[in-house]
């Protein structure tokens, strides 16, 4: 973004005539950061990607869901890459970090559902419902990876209830 200290101020702190332009620049910058972090994860550059994602989450706290999702995926990828049977502690630590991020995203989705009103447009309701269902799925998967099937089971059931014909429903059913 072209304005100094754009990441330390609120958009309202800038002159009204540049807010639109700055908002677009920030959106493009955020997208670029997210794509770079995904590429880093794909290249196995986990510490660098983690640092970038955590910095972005701190900067964009109010809109960090996409960064948190990528961070959770990074932790899952790192955990899955630990194949030494003697390092289950390390893998479980990474799954635990993923669980923390998925739990935060679940709480974001839950808050979104709580903000729906009877007059909410159908496309908004559908989007919120989809995010909520995804949150159940991801949280269930994280609990399963940690070996806690008892906590995962009701989450799988809730996902299936929300998305009885969804893309991932058959996978969820296999986990029951």
Number of C-alpha atoms within 10 A of each C-alpha: 15 9 10 8 9 15 14 9 11 9 15 8 10 13 9 10 8 11 14 11 12 17 14 12 15 15 12 13 13 18 14 12 17 20 14 15 24 21 13 18 22 13 10 15 15 19 12 12 24 20 13 19 25 15 13 19 18 12 15 14 12 8 11 18 18 15 27 22 19 22 28 26 19 28 24 21 19 19 22 14 11 16 10 9 8 9 10 13 12 14 24 18 14 22 27 20 19 29 23 16 24 28 19 17 25 21 14 16 22 18 13 17 16 10 10 13 9 7 7 10 10 10 9 12 16 11 13 20 18 16 18 23 23 20 24 25 24 25 24 29 23 25 21 17 20 17 12 13 18 11 14 23 19 14 22 26 20 17 25 21 13 17 16 14 10 15 9 14 18 12 13 20 14 8 14 11
